[in-house]
Amino acid sequence: MLALLKNANLGLALLLEIGVLAALCYFGFVVEASWPGKIGLGLGLPVVAIVIWAIFGAPTSRRRLKGFPFLLLQIIWFGSAAVALYLASQSMLALIFALLFVLNTVLAYTWDQKKAFPPANAKLKRYPHEVDHCTPGAVAGEK
C-alpha cells in the first residue's frame, strides 16, 4: 500500500510540473495585452520555465541544485504557477495547486523521493548484455 502511495506521489509531481507549464501558458493568453503580447507571453513563459527547470531542477541535469537551493527553486517554480493562476482570476485553482504542491513536496521529502532518480553522471546500461567499456575485462552482469 505504501509503495502505491509513493508511486502516486511521483505521478502527482509529474502532473504538477505539467501544470506549471499549463498555468503559465494560460496566464500569458488571458493577460491584458495585445495579441502579439499574448502570444509572446503564452508561449514564452512556458519556454523560459522549461529552460530553468531543465538546467537546475531536472533529475538528470548536471547542474541540478541540491538541498535548500533546490527547495527554493521548487517554491519559486511551482509558486509561479499558483501566482499566474491567481492573476488570471483563477483563485480557487491557484489555491488547489498550491496545496497539492505543498502536500507533494512534504511527502517527497518525507519519503526521500527527491533522490528517486540516478545522478546525471551515473553510467547506466541500457541493455543487460551491454559491455562496460570503462573497465577493461568487465562484462555486464559481473560484479
Stockholm file with secondary structure:
# STOCKHOLM 1.0

chainA/1-143         MLALLKNANLGLALLLEIGVLAALCYFGFVVEASWPGKIGLGLGLPVVAIVIWAIFGAPTSRRRLKGFPFLLLQIIWFGSAAVALYLASQSMLALIFALLFVLNTVLAYTWDQKKAFPPANAKLKRYPHEVDHCTPGAVAGEK
#=GR chainA/1-143 SS CHHHHHHHHHHHHHHHHHHHHHHHHHHHHHSSSCHHHHHHHHHHHHHHHHHHHHHHTSTTCTTCCCSHHHHHHHHHHHHHHHHHHHHTTCHHHHHHHHHHHHHHHHHHHHTTGGGCSCCTTCCCCSSTTCCCTTSTTCCTTCC
#=GC SS_cons         CHHHHHHHHHHHHHHHHHHHHHHHHHHHHHSSSCHHHHHHHHHHHHHHHHHHHHHHTSTTCTTCCCSHHHHHHHHHHHHHHHHHHHHTTCHHHHHHHHHHHHHHHHHHHHTTGGGCSCCTTCCCCSSTTCCCTTSTTCCTTCC
//
